[in-house]
Amino acid sequence: MSSKKIAFTGFGSVAIHGGHKQDEHNAHLTPVYASSTYVFDNAEQGMRRFSGEEKGYIYSRWGNPTMAEAEDKISALESFGVKDENGEDLKLKTILHGSGMAAISSLLLAKLKTGDKILSHFSLYGGTQELMEKVLPQLGIEAIIVDLRDLNKAEQAIKNDSKIKLVYLETPANPTIQCVDIEELSKLGKEHSLIMAVDNTFATPYLQQPFKYGVDYVFHSKTKFLNGYGTAIGGSLVGKDIAFMEQRMTKVHRLLGGNSNPFDAFLLTQGMKTLEVRMQRHCDNAMQVANFLQQHSSISKVNYLGLDSHPDHQTSKKQMTHPGAMLSFELKDGLQAGKKFINKLQMCVRAVSLGTCDTLLSHPASMTHYGVPKQKRQQYGITDGLIRMSVGIENVQDILNDLEQALL
Ligand SMILES: Cc1ncc(COP(=O)(O)O)c(C=O)c1O
């Protein structure tokens, strides 16, 4: 049976059917191909497969049908409705990785060499920040950190240092929910022939498609909203330079060994099918939760892109279809209040990570950033009473009730 051929009019249909190829045994869902290796009919076929003359699977670190479906679905979602510079439908290639960190580090290692520099923003996922501070410098690759929301500062940094080769941004960013103008920064980067790479984990392609703004690479921690159920770890690297993705990047990916596995890929594919409906509910709930928190007497500040008070509200309106489901807020009474609040939660879940059906809350000062000196934490906006919240898709009144009783 052939794969579906009609052009889809809606994102939700692409989320369900995108990337699917009918299994040769007519299984409805692409099965979990739990096979590390693939059989050749004869030596000649082996030669054709290794030379690339014949398409087909060889070894699961290099590719696997279950993983391929997840990859093609991501490409279809990131390119849905997006045109290339010639006005044609944008073509993308995705490589699935074992985690978001594997996807990020693979691209940086494939693109950069000793002496090169990365320009990045100060608000980033902690793991990415540590990669730039503790691992890449050992290879002679340094990161220059500026506030990328300030284009003058970004331009100054680029003009001052010809070693900058790549601009790395995360928008919206952890945990302050800051938002960088992708289009403006991308224009600036391209004027200086820089590689533009964006972590789209918080937004997902349902809310934001960075390729519309001329970027070269998009990352996802698929562990989060793309999977949506908290059942798997995974990452993806998406690129529009198909030749690079199929050759150099594929080679680096295979050699570094940061591949995904068929079971996690299966879970990711099934999870992505509900992306549109989940995101709609996540976002509706988040707006109501932000309004509730903003009016609460124990809270001094709410960081949510949907509120006029967020400094990046206008930027988010320009590039996102909705401000998303991530927010953070500050409790007036600092560390003790943060711990007390987190401990009193009854339905919402005390956990790091984000993007699951359940509402997840974490207290960075006592959890993810416990070991970071207070002064450094505060520089990044991580105060003692800051709570990060990934708003889930439960009935919103139950979320509000739980917050209310925990804030008493
Ligand atoms: C924005 C962002 N990017 C990347 C990552 C890393 O993803 P993973 O945990 O799948 O390696 C995370 C993890 O929390 C994240 O929040």
The ligand as an SDF file (V2000), in Angstrom:
LIG
                    3D

 16 16  0  0  0  0  0  0  0  0999 V2000
   15.5540   24.2990   25.9500 C   0  0  0  0  0  0  0  0  0  0  0  0
   16.2460   22.9830   26.1210 C   0  0  0  0  0  0  0  0  0  0  0  0
   17.1230   22.5830   25.1880 N   0  0  0  0  0  0  0  0  0  0  0  0
   17.7850   21.4130   25.2890 C   0  0  0  0  0  0  0  0  0  0  0  0
   17.5990   20.5840   26.3720 C   0  0  0  0  0  0  0  0  0  0  0  0
   18.3660   19.2840   26.4550 C   0  0  0  0  0  0  0  0  0  0  0  0
   17.5210   18.2430   26.0930 O   0  0  0  0  0  0  0  0  0  0  0  0
   17.7050   16.7030   26.5800 P   0  0  0  0  0  0  0  0  0  0  0  0
   17.4470   16.6810   28.0490 O   0  0  0  0  0  0  0  0  0  0  0  0
   16.7050   15.9560   25.7500 O   0  0  0  0  0  0  0  0  0  0  0  0
   19.1110   16.3450   26.2590 O   0  0  0  0  0  0  0  0  0  0  0  0
   16.6860   20.9490   27.3720 C   0  0  0  0  0  0  0  0  0  0  0  0
   16.4570   20.0690   28.5250 C   0  0  0  0  0  0  0  0  0  0  0  0
   15.8000   20.4270   29.4830 O   0  0  0  0  0  0  0  0  0  0  0  0
   15.9920   22.1870   27.2490 C   0  0  0  0  0  0  0  0  0  0  0  0
   15.1220   22.6060   28.1680 O   0  0  0  0  0  0  0  0  0  0  0  0
  1  2  1  0
  2  3  1  0
  2 15  2  0
  3  4  2  0
  4  5  1  0
  5  6  1  0
  5 12  2  0
  6  7  1  0
  7  8  1  0
  8  9  2  0
  8 10  1  0
  8 11  1  0
 12 13  1  0
 12 15  1  0
 13 14  2  0
 15 16  1  0
M  END
$$$$
